[in-house]
Amino acid sequence: MPLISIETNQLLENNDSLKSISSAVAKLLGKPESYVMLKYEHNVNMLFAGNNQALAHIKLKSLGLPENKTTLFSKELCLLMKTYFNVPSNRIYIEFSNPERHLWGWDSATF
């Protein structure tokens, strides 16, 4: 049920990095990795502060997302982006979302 969506102008050189990010997000949220979906989009047509230096937009959506931990999650996600994409933390926006169970579908039903 957790979804991490990463859109960046940085090309990922090693797809094994996605597995590492997926595992880190599962651990961060305290959920099994079998529930985690990761979406990565390389988009060269991105600007931040008027330039196209390394940047990223991340969305983290999860049922029961603890709002009191978003600062910690932001720090950890920025570290992952620096490690795997070389994007500095001041060039990253992150959206956190905690959907209501009836608004999150899976396997022909909702949670």
N, C-alpha and C positions, 0 to 999 in steps of 0.2 A: 503493500500500500504506500510506502514512501516513494516519491518521485523526485529525483534530482535532475533538473534540466540545466545544461550548461551551453550557453551560446558565447562564442569567443571568436576573435579574429586570428587566434593562434592555432596553427595546425598541430595536431597531436602526432608525434613521431612514432609512438609505440602504443598499439591498441591494448596491450597488457596493462597500461596505466589506467584504463577505464575500470578494469577489474579491481585494481587497488583502490580507486576512488569509491566504487560501489561498496567494497568491504569496509572502508573507513566510515562511510555514511551509515551503514548498518550498525556499526559499533557505536558511533556517535549517538544514534537514536535509541540504541538498546533493542533493536529489532533484528529478526533473522534476515540474512542477506537474500534468502529466497523470496522475500517480499519486496525487495528494492528494485525499482526500475530506474535506469540511468539513460538520459537522452543527451547526446553531444551533437552540437551543430557548429560547424566551421563556417563562419560568415565574414568574408573579407570586407564587406560593406558596412562596417561599424565605425562610429566615431564617439569619442568621449572628450569633453573639453576642447572640441574643435579639431582633434587630431586622431590619427589611427594607430597610435602606439598601442602596445599590448593592452587589451581590455577584456572584460567578461561581464555577462549578465547571467546570474544564477537564480533559479527558482527551486526552493525546497518545500515540498508539500507532503504532509504526513498527518494521518489521523492521530489525534492526541498529542500533537506537537506542543511541547512545554514552552509556553511563551516566556517563562522566566529564564530559559536557557538560550535564547536567540543570540545574545552577545557572545557566549561561548561557541555556538554553532558558527557565527560569523567569523570568529577568529580561526576556527579549524578549517572552514571552507576556504578562507583566504590563503591559509597555509598550503592546502591541497592545490589551489590554483597556482601558487608560486612554485611549488615543487614540480608539478606536471606540465604546466603551460607557461611558466615564467611570466605570469601576470602579477604586477605589484598590487597590494591590497587597496591602495588609493585609486585604482582603476577598475574596481569591481563594485557592482550593485547586486544586492541579494534580496530577493523577495521570499518571505516565509508565509506559509499558508497552512491552516488547520481546518480542513473542510468538515462540514457536518457529515456524519456517516451516511445519511440517505442521499447525499450529493456526490458520493464517490462509488463508482461502479466497478465490478470485477466479476468475471465468470458468470455472466448473465443475471447478476443480482447486484445489490448494494450492500455495504457494510452495516 
